[in-house]
Amino acid sequence: MSERRLRILLVGASGTLGRAVAAELAQRHEVIAAGRRSGSIQIDLTDVDSILRGLKQAGELDAVISAAGSVTFAPLADFKPAPYGESLHTLGIADKLLGQVNLALAARDHLRDGGSITLTTGILSEQPIVQGSSASLVNGAVEAFVRAAAVELPRGLRINVVSPTVLVEAMAAYAPFFRGFEPVTAARSALAFSRSVEGAQTGQVYRVF
Ligand SMILES: NC(=O)c1ccc[n+]([C@@H]2O[C@H](COP(=O)([O-])OP(=O)(O)OC[C@H]3O[C@@H](n4cnc5c(N)ncnc54)[C@H](OP(=O)(O)O)[C@@H]3O)[C@@H](O)[C@H]2O)c1
């Protein structure tokens, strides 16, 4: 079977997860790296104009991937009732949640027919840890959005999300938070991005755990 060479924009390509996704997909496709400071295109998920500019700069695309997204890890006791902007939830909501949703909405209006959008969440949407409430909130919301958006996307566009457990490569920093969790390699997680981009499913949460 001859495969078509796709043009893929990968936000977060320089990260622990993103490097593995780039390595997997660049074997067969053109991967355009994006990040706030890294990559050939500058996109900040928290800045809608930079998302729109970045997509325009990237040109015609078959796939848009986010392997980025920040949240705040802190004890629940530190989270006080507060409005958006003053809440400790602000970073996660602005960056990993709304940032990825805005990227998906911009990609919807930009991708070639039949293109795909792939976002990133993580195991904390289903399996909580201490200090992980913001990550759980945001990951759950992104997964719910992806399921719903898949129903309405036009032009044969697809949308999926990859939810890895903690990565082997991140254990030096994260091990104390993830005792008893079996880490997976970033390379194994990258295969789920391959399934999303190169497969045919939509509305899926690809769990890598
Ligand atoms: N590491 C893990 O064990 C693990 C497990 C499960 C899920 N995840 C999820 O996977 C994603 C990536 O994690 P990671 O560990 O690979 O992170 P990382 O190593 O810190 O890399 C983050 C990447 O995203 C880019 N980035 C950061 N903030 C951005 C923003 N606002 N807009 C655009 N690009 C941004 C960074 O480049 P610039 O600095 O140039 O922007 C970098 O390329 C996150 O959503 C994380 O929650 C990670």
The ligand as an SDF file (V2000), in Angstrom:
LIG
                    3D

 48 52  0  0  0  0  0  0  0  0999 V2000
    5.6950   13.9910   30.6560 N   0  0  0  0  0  0  0  0  0  0  0  0
    4.7850   13.0980   31.0090 C   0  0  0  0  0  0  0  0  0  0  0  0
    5.0490   12.1350   31.7600 O   0  0  0  0  0  0  0  0  0  0  0  0
    3.3860   13.2000   30.4780 C   0  0  0  0  0  0  0  0  0  0  0  0
    2.4800   12.1360   30.6960 C   0  0  0  0  0  0  0  0  0  0  0  0
    1.1840   12.2550   30.2280 C   0  0  0  0  0  0  0  0  0  0  0  0
    0.7850   13.4070   29.5590 C   0  0  0  0  0  0  0  0  0  0  0  0
    1.6870   14.4180   29.3600 N   0  0  0  0  0  0  0  0  0  0  0  0
    1.2280   15.6010   28.6540 C   0  0  0  0  0  0  0  0  0  0  0  0
    1.9520   15.7260   27.4450 O   0  0  0  0  0  0  0  0  0  0  0  0
    2.0750   17.1090   27.1060 C   0  0  0  0  0  0  0  0  0  0  0  0
    3.5490   17.4110   26.8830 C   0  0  0  0  0  0  0  0  0  0  0  0
    4.2610   17.0790   28.0700 O   0  0  0  0  0  0  0  0  0  0  0  0
    5.8560   17.0270   28.0760 P   0  0  0  0  0  0  0  0  0  0  0  0
    6.2680   16.3630   29.3390 O   0  0  0  0  0  0  0  0  0  0  0  0
    6.3620   16.5270   26.7650 O   0  0  0  0  0  0  0  0  0  0  0  0
    6.1870   18.5920   28.2060 O   0  0  0  0  0  0  0  0  0  0  0  0
    7.5720   19.3360   27.9670 P   0  0  0  0  0  0  0  0  0  0  0  0
    8.7120   18.3720   27.8870 O   0  0  0  0  0  0  0  0  0  0  0  0
    7.6290   20.4360   28.9880 O   0  0  0  0  0  0  0  0  0  0  0  0
    7.4130   19.9880   26.5200 O   0  0  0  0  0  0  0  0  0  0  0  0
    6.3980   20.9140   26.2820 C   0  0  0  0  0  0  0  0  0  0  0  0
    6.4240   21.2800   24.8030 C   0  0  0  0  0  0  0  0  0  0  0  0
    5.3310   22.1250   24.5190 O   0  0  0  0  0  0  0  0  0  0  0  0
    5.7730   23.4360   24.1420 C   0  0  0  0  0  0  0  0  0  0  0  0
    4.8790   24.3650   24.8490 N   0  0  0  0  0  0  0  0  0  0  0  0
    4.7700   24.5510   26.1800 C   0  0  0  0  0  0  0  0  0  0  0  0
    3.8080   25.4500   26.4460 N   0  0  0  0  0  0  0  0  0  0  0  0
    3.3020   25.8420   25.2480 C   0  0  0  0  0  0  0  0  0  0  0  0
    2.2990   26.7680   24.8500 C   0  0  0  0  0  0  0  0  0  0  0  0
    1.6220   27.5000   25.7420 N   0  0  0  0  0  0  0  0  0  0  0  0
    2.0400   26.9170   23.5350 N   0  0  0  0  0  0  0  0  0  0  0  0
    2.7140   26.1920   22.6040 C   0  0  0  0  0  0  0  0  0  0  0  0
    3.6870   25.3200   22.9140 N   0  0  0  0  0  0  0  0  0  0  0  0
    3.9740   25.1350   24.2280 C   0  0  0  0  0  0  0  0  0  0  0  0
    7.2370   23.5070   24.5570 C   0  0  0  0  0  0  0  0  0  0  0  0
    8.0100   24.3140   23.6880 O   0  0  0  0  0  0  0  0  0  0  0  0
    8.2190   25.9050   24.0060 P   0  0  0  0  0  0  0  0  0  0  0  0
    8.8220   25.9780   25.3740 O   0  0  0  0  0  0  0  0  0  0  0  0
    9.0800   26.3820   22.8860 O   0  0  0  0  0  0  0  0  0  0  0  0
    6.8460   26.4840   23.9610 O   0  0  0  0  0  0  0  0  0  0  0  0
    7.6570   22.0430   24.3760 C   0  0  0  0  0  0  0  0  0  0  0  0
    7.9170   21.7840   22.9970 O   0  0  0  0  0  0  0  0  0  0  0  0
    1.4380   17.8920   28.2590 C   0  0  0  0  0  0  0  0  0  0  0  0
    0.0940   18.1640   27.9420 O   0  0  0  0  0  0  0  0  0  0  0  0
    1.4940   16.9040   29.4030 C   0  0  0  0  0  0  0  0  0  0  0  0
    0.5090   17.1280   30.3890 O   0  0  0  0  0  0  0  0  0  0  0  0
    2.9700   14.3330   29.7800 C   0  0  0  0  0  0  0  0  0  0  0  0
  1  2  1  0
  2  3  2  0
  2  4  1  0
  4  5  1  0
  4 48  2  0
  5  6  2  0
  6  7  1  0
  7  8  2  0
  8  9  1  0
  8 48  1  0
  9 10  1  0
  9 46  1  0
 10 11  1  0
 11 12  1  0
 11 44  1  0
 12 13  1  0
 13 14  1  0
 14 15  2  0
 14 16  1  0
 14 17  1  0
 17 18  1  0
 18 19  2  0
 18 20  1  0
 18 21  1  0
 21 22  1  0
 22 23  1  0
 23 24  1  0
 23 42  1  0
 24 25  1  0
 25 26  1  0
 25 36  1  0
 26 27  1  0
 26 35  1  0
 27 28  2  0
 28 29  1  0
 29 30  1  0
 29 35  2  0
 30 31  1  0
 30 32  2  0
 32 33  1  0
 33 34  2  0
 34 35  1  0
 36 37  1  0
 36 42  1  0
 37 38  1  0
 38 39  2  0
 38 40  1  0
 38 41  1  0
 42 43  1  0
 44 45  1  0
 44 46  1  0
 46 47  1  0
M  CHG  2   8   1  16  -1
M  END
$$$$
